[in-house]
Amino acid sequence: MNRTRRARILAFALSRSLRPYTDRSQAGGCDLRVLRAVTDVYGLLSLPIGVRTRLVRKGAVRGYWVRGKDAHRGRGMILYVHGGGFVFGSLRSHRDVVRRLSAASGLAAFFVDYRLAPEHPFPAAADDVLAAYRLLLHEGIDPGRIVLAGDSVGGALIGSLLHDVRRIGLPMPAAVHLMSPALDVTATRALPRDSARRDPMLSPQYGLRCAASYLAGESPTHPRIAVLDQDKRDWPPVLIQVGSTECMLGDAEALAASLADAGVEHHIEVWPGQVHVFQVFTFLPEARVAVARAGRFMREQVTPGDTAPDWSAKVS
């Protein structure tokens, strides 16, 4: 799909607003408070009236059950992990994209509210995502009908979850959908790509500052952090969607290459002229098409049938 005029205008506007702001911003203090507030307001303004949500607090798990139009929990479940450089993003900022994925797939969704850095550094976010997956299993959701989905560093946290699932011996989910995955906390690929072709939205230098807040001195080679270095032979099918303007494009391509090496079914879509996580911009025709394609992928991957046997022995 060729880039539309709206996409060109969006990229230009972001290159004159968000990119300069993050170039000079810190991943903490007043700068971070402003960014958190702005992303929350955008999320609330884009949310339609009448979306069905329910707040969940169970033990260490906090999140929302979200159901788009005609979605049903009996068909399967999306576990959504939002992006935001480990330091911003919330149930408010990303709720609409979760609602749209739910409607496109027909699956209900659980949107996990993980703890953010710098207040809660590694492994807080990774632990919260693992706890959310355990909760779905404990609720009797068949892992063959669970799809993991996320954007940006949500992809890194999903990679961490899949590592944990394999390490602990939990059942693997049915599939994974990643939007603009940010997987390398050292920005090994993002920095040179941005130098050669400036990302209109995302600053890799800001990404490094965010990663430092999350790591808090932990090594980037830790197996729960170094997603690209993991053994992926047990991973379920993966759909990757990424914009061609992104400095993080190299992360998505490296993930696709490692999945190919592991023999894992995967699809990578590089969308011409699109910015980082373009799917959140509801006014873009490309965003609507991408979400529809993701929904179809999810529907095709979940298995029909009754709920799975009780997984409580594994998750308690």
N, C-alpha and C positions, 0 to 999 in steps of 0.2 A: 504494500500500500504506500503510495507516494505521500510525502509530507504535505499537509494542508496549510493554507494561509494562517489559520489559527495557531498551528504548531510553530510556524515561523515567528509570529508575533509573540507567543509565549517565550520562546527561546531568547528573543531579543530583550523582552522585559526582564526576564530573570538575570540575564547577563549584565543589566544595568542596575539591579536592585539586590537580589539575594546573593549573587556571587561576590560582589564587592564587600557586602556585609560580613559574609563568612570568612573572606580572605583576612580580615583584620580582627575577627572576633575570637574570644577565648571560650573554652568549653567549660565555663563556670561563671559565677558571679552575675552581674547585671546583664551581660551579653546573653548568657544562657537563659535567664529569666524572661528576657524579651522574646527570644526565639521560641521558647516553650509557649508563651502566651499567643504569639502570632500563629503558630501552627494549630493550636487548639481552636482559635477563633475561626480559621479557615475551615477546619473540620466541621465545626458546628454550623457554619453558614451553608455548607454544601449538603447537609443532612436533610432529606425530605421529612415532612411531617408524617407520622404514623408508622415509622419503623419500629418493629417489635424487638425490644431488648429487655434483658433482665440481668441485674447485677448479681454476681456470685461471689461469695466469700466462704471458702471451705478450707480450714486449716491455713496453710501457707499460700493457698491459691486465691487469686483475685482476678476477676475478669467479667466479661459480659457474654451471655448467650445472645446471639443475633440471628434473626431470621429474615431473609429477603422475601419478596413476593413469591408465593407458591412453594417456598422451600419447606422441607420437612426433615426432622431429625431421623426419622425411620429410614431415609434414603442414604444417610451418611452424615459425616461431620467434618468441617474444616477447622483445624487448629491454626489460628492466625497469629503471627508474630510480627509486630510492627518494626519499622526502621526508625532512624533518628540518631545515628551515630553513638548509640548506647546512652545518650545523655538527654534526648528529648523525644517527643512522640508520646501519645497517650490514647486512652479509650475515646477521647474526644476527637483527636486529630485524624485518626484513621478509621473511624467507625463507618463512614460512608463507603469506602472502598471494600470493607468487609461485607457490608450489606449488599453491594452490587455483585460481589463474587458469589455470595450465597444465592442471590436471585438467579444469576446466570447458570449456576450448577444445579440448583434445586436442593442443595445440601444446607443444613443448619450450620452455624459456626460458633465456635467458642473463641473469643478474642481475649488473649491472656494479657493481663496488666502486670508486666514484670517490673522489678525495681530498677531505677536508673542510676547511673554514675553522674557526678562524682560522689553523691551521697552514699551509694551502694555499689562499690566496685566489684570486679570479678571475685568469686563466681556467682554473685547474686542473681544476675539476669539468667544465666545458664541454669541455675538451680530452679528458678521459678518456671521456666519453660518445661523442664523435665517434670516438675510437680504437676503442671497442667496436663501433660500427656498421661501421667499416672492417673490423674483424676478421671480423664475420659475412659480409660480402661476400667477403672474401679466402678464407673457408672454403667458398665456393661456395653460400651460401644465396641463393636467388632473392629479390631485394627485394620481388617481388610476393607473397612468403609471409612477410614480416617485419612484425610488429605492434609498434609502440612503445607501452609502457604505463608509467604512473608515477603517483605520488601527491604531492600538495602541491607543494613546490618541484621535485620530479621533473618536474612539468609545465613549469616554467620552463626546465629543462635540456633537455627534449624540444623545446620551442620553439626554443631555441638550436641544437639539433642540426638541426632542419628548415631553419633559416636557413643553417647551414653546408653542409648537403647541397645546397641550391640554389646557394649561392655557389661551391662547389667544382665542382659539376657531377656529383655522385654521383646514382645512381638513388633516387627516392623510395620509401619503404616502402609497404606495402599499406594500413595503417590506423593510427589512434592511439586509445588509450583512456586517459582522464585521470580520476583520482579526486581530487576537491576541489582542483583546480589553484590554486596560489598563484603568480600571474604578475606582479604589480605590486610591485616591491621598495620603492616609495614609499608603499604602503598608502593610496593616494588614495581608494579605495572602502571599504577595510576599516575605517579609523578612524571615519568618520561612521556606518557601519552598526553598529559595535560600541557606539558611544555611544547609538544609538537602541535597540538590542536586544543586550544583552551576550551574546557568544559563550560558551557554557558550558565550552569547552575551550581555545580558541586566543586568545592575547593578541596583538593587532596591534602593540603596543609592543614585545613580545619579538621579533616578526617583523622589526621595523625594526632592532633590535639585531643580529639574526642576519644580515640583509642587509648591514648596515654591515661586519660581520666578513668577509663574502664579497667585497664590492666593494673594500674596502681603498683607498678613494679614487677608484676608477673611477666614471665618470659613469653614472647609472642609464639614460641615454638611449643607451648603447652598443648597437649593433644585436644583439649576442649576449646582451643582457640585457633590452631593452625588447620583450618578446614580443608584447604587445598592439599595438605599432606596426608590426610586420612586415607585409610583403606576403604574403598567404596564398593567392594564387591557385593555387599548385601543391601545396597541402597535400592529403594523402589524406583519406578519410572519417574523421570524429572522433566518438567517443562520450564525452560528459562526464557524470559522475555527481557530484552535490554535495548536501550536506545543507542543509535550510532554516534551521538555526540558525547557520550559519557566517558569520563576518564576511567570509570570502572569497567568499561567494556572488556578489558583484558582479564579481569577476574572471572567474568562470565565465560569467556572463551577458554580460560584455563580449567574451569570446572568442567565444561563440556569435554575437553580433551581427557581429563582424568576419569570421567565417567565412561568415555569410549574405551580407555585402556582397561577399565574394570569390567567391561562387557555389560554395562548398565544401559537399559533403554532410556534414551533422552532425546529431547528436541530443544534446539536453541533458535530463537527468533530475534534477529537484529533489526529493529525498526528504524527505517531511514529518517534522520533528522530529529529523532525524539530525545527528550531530556530524561534525566534520572527519575525513575518511578513516574513516568508520564501517565500511568493509569489512574492516578489520583485526581487528575484534572478532568472533571466530568464534562467540560465544554468541548473537549477534543474528540472529534470523530474517531481518531486512532485509539484513544483510550477505551471507547465503547466497544470497538471491534476486538481489541486485545482482551478485555475482560470477558467478552462472549466466547472467544477461543479458549481462554483459560477455563471457563465454566464447562465447555464441552469436553475438554481434557479430563477434568475432574469426574464428570459423569461417566466417562468411558472407563475410568480406572477403578472406581469403587465396585465391590462385589455385592450382588444381591443376596438376600437371605435373611434369616433370623439373626438376632444378636449372638455374639460369640459366647463361649463358656466363661464362667467367672474367672477373671484374671487377678482376683484379690491376693492370691498367694504370691504373685509377682510384684504387686504394686503397694502392698501394705507395709 
